Amino acid sequence: MADTVERSPGPVFLSASVPLPGRDPVYLSTANILAIREAVAALTVVVLPTDRLVFGGHPAISPLVHLAAERLGAANRVYIYQSQFFQNVIPPSSLQFRHLIWTPVSGSEADSLLLMRERMISSERFQAGVFIGGMEGLEEEFELFRKAQPQAIALAVASTGAAARILFDREPWGSKDAGLENDVAYASLFRRLLGRNAAPSSSSPSTSSVP
């Protein structure tokens, strides 16, 4: 899961959400909401100075990505996917992105989400997928990513809890990096695992004060 052999930097896929009350308690019981927010903000700071970030919109995640991207002057490198099944309930934060990609309705809600996820995950040849927090959808995206992007590394950030914790625990011990479980200095963790250099401090927004 956390192979760090040399790879050229490239687009990164982000799968993240904050578990909701009323859903399966297995996700909410271990979720670290502050860690989820910090990890998402840190990933944008690490990836966007040089590469594209692709993700599916979520009300708790989209504003974090948008804010960090605007501060970096890199909003043009963010690509957000949304299904037209939810077009009437999409939060305003998702509509602010320059590259908002709609996928068509495909019958039921579940089928429409699957189509959106398949198109999103096959849209690039990704360097990596990063999985933060999350619920059932994150587990589904992890499996789709593994099948569609066998060349990419898949990082389940266990310290954020929820579905990412479950995915991390499911992996064979020899295939995962302990930092995903223990290291909450997320910017340095992602730079190490993704092979990215630190950006100049003057151009990098702090991730310690996410709203």
C-alpha positions in Angstrom: 0.0 0.0 0.0 2.8 2.5 0.8 5.6 1.5 -1.6 7.9 4.5 -1.8 10.2 3.4 -4.7 11.0 6.3 -7.1 8.1 7.4 -9.3 7.7 10.6 -11.3 5.2 12.9 -9.7 1.8 12.9 -11.3 -1.9 13.5 -10.7 -3.2 12.3 -7.3 -6.7 11.0 -6.6 -8.3 12.0 -3.3 -11.1 10.0 -1.7 -12.3 11.6 1.6 -15.4 12.3 3.6 -16.5 12.9 7.2 -18.7 10.1 8.5 -22.2 11.1 9.2 -24.4 10.3 12.2 -27.1 7.9 11.3 -24.9 5.9 9.0 -23.0 2.7 9.9 -21.5 3.4 13.4 -18.4 1.4 12.5 -17.2 4.5 10.6 -18.2 7.3 13.1 -16.8 5.4 16.1 -13.2 5.7 15.0 -13.4 8.9 12.9 -11.0 11.7 13.9 -12.7 14.7 12.3 -9.9 17.1 13.0 -7.3 14.7 11.5 -9.5 14.2 8.4 -9.6 18.0 7.8 -5.9 18.4 8.5 -5.0 15.6 6.2 -7.1 16.9 3.3 -5.6 20.4 3.6 -2.1 19.0 3.8 -2.5 16.9 0.7 -3.7 19.9 -1.3 -0.6 21.8 -0.2 1.7 19.0 -1.2 0.2 18.1 -4.6 -1.2 21.3 -6.1 2.1 23.3 -6.6 3.0 20.8 -9.4 0.2 18.4 -10.2 -3.5 17.9 -10.6 -5.8 16.7 -7.7 -8.9 14.8 -8.6 -11.8 14.1 -6.2 -15.5 13.6 -5.8 -17.3 16.4 -4.1 -18.3 16.1 -0.4 -19.9 18.9 1.6 -17.3 18.7 4.4 -14.3 18.2 2.0 -14.9 20.5 -1.0 -14.5 23.8 1.0 -11.2 22.7 2.4 -9.8 21.8 -1.0 -11.1 25.0 -2.6 -9.7 27.2 0.2 -6.2 25.6 0.0 -6.2 25.7 -3.8 -7.1 29.4 -3.9 -4.4 30.3 -1.3 -1.9 28.5 -3.5 -3.1 30.1 -6.7 -3.6 26.6 -8.1 -7.3 26.3 -8.4 -6.9 25.4 -12.1 -5.3 22.1 -11.0 -8.3 20.8 -9.1 -10.8 18.6 -10.8 -14.0 17.8 -8.9 -16.6 15.2 -10.1 -20.3 15.3 -9.3 -23.2 13.1 -10.5 -26.1 14.9 -12.1 -28.3 12.7 -9.9 -27.5 15.2 -7.1 -27.6 18.3 -9.2 -30.4 19.9 -7.2 -28.7 19.4 -3.8 -25.0 20.2 -4.6 -23.6 22.6 -2.0 -22.4 26.0 -3.3 -18.9 25.1 -2.3 -18.7 22.6 -5.1 -19.9 25.1 -7.7 -16.9 27.3 -7.1 -14.4 25.0 -8.7 -13.2 25.9 -12.2 -13.1 22.3 -13.3 -16.5 20.8 -12.2 -17.2 17.7 -14.1 -20.7 16.4 -14.2 -21.5 12.7 -15.0 -24.9 11.7 -16.2 -27.7 10.0 -14.3 -27.6 6.2 -14.7 -30.8 4.9 -13.3 -30.7 4.6 -9.5 -28.6 6.6 -7.1 -26.2 3.7 -6.6 -25.8 3.2 -10.4 -25.2 6.9 -10.9 -22.6 7.0 -8.2 -20.8 4.0 -9.6 -20.7 5.6 -13.1 -19.3 8.8 -11.6 -16.7 6.9 -9.6 -15.6 4.8 -12.6 -15.2 7.9 -14.8 -13.4 9.9 -12.1 -11.0 7.1 -11.3 -10.2 6.4 -15.0 -9.8 10.0 -15.9 -6.0 10.1 -15.4 -3.0 7.8 -15.0 -2.6 8.6 -11.3 0.6 8.5 -9.3 -1.4 7.7 -6.2 -4.7 7.5 -4.5 -5.0 8.9 -1.0 -7.9 7.7 1.2 -8.9 9.8 4.2 -11.7 9.1 6.8 -14.7 8.1 4.9 -17.6 5.6 4.8 -18.8 2.9 2.4 -18.1 5.0 -0.6 -14.5 5.4 0.3 -14.1 1.6 0.5 -15.8 1.2 -2.9 -13.5 3.8 -4.4 -10.5 2.1 -3.0 -11.4 -1.2 -4.7 -12.2 0.6 -8.0 -8.9 2.5 -7.8 -6.9 -0.7 -7.2 -8.4 -2.3 -10.2 -8.3 0.7 -12.6 -4.8 2.0 -11.5 -2.6 -1.0 -10.8 0.5 1.1 -11.3 -0.4 3.6 -8.6 0.2 3.6 -4.9 -2.8 3.5 -2.6 -2.5 5.2 0.8 -5.1 4.6 3.4 -4.4 7.2 6.1 -5.3 5.1 9.2 -4.8 8.0 11.7 -7.9 9.7 10.3 -10.0 6.7 11.4 -13.3 5.5 9.8 -13.1 3.6 6.5 -9.4 4.5 6.0 -8.6 2.8 9.3 -10.5 -0.3 8.1 -8.7 -0.4 4.8 -5.3 0.0 6.5 -6.0 -2.9 8.9 -7.1 -5.1 6.0 -3.8 -4.8 4.2 -0.9 -7.3 4.8 1.6 -5.8 7.2 4.5 -6.0 4.8 2.8 -3.7 2.4 2.0 -0.6 4.5 3.9 2.3 6.0 3.6 2.8 9.7 3.5 6.6 9.2 0.0 6.2 7.8 -1.1 5.1 11.3 1.2 7.1 13.5 2.3 10.3 11.8 -0.1 13.2 12.0 2.4 15.7 10.5 0.5 15.1 7.3 2.4 17.4 5.0 5.8 15.8 5.7 4.2 12.3 5.5 2.7 13.0 2.1 5.9 14.5 0.8 7.8 11.4 1.8 5.3 8.9 0.5 4.6 10.8 -2.7 8.2 11.8 -3.4 7.5 15.6 -3.3 9.8 18.4 -2.3 8.7 21.0 0.2 7.4 24.1 -1.4 8.9 27.5 -0.4 7.3 28.6 2.9 6.2 31.9 1.4 3.9 30.1 -1.1 2.5 27.4 1.2 -0.6 28.1 3.3 -0.5 26.6 6.8 -2.5 23.5 7.4 -2.7 24.1 11.1 -5.6 26.5 10.9 -8.1 24.9 8.6 -11.5 26.5 9.1 
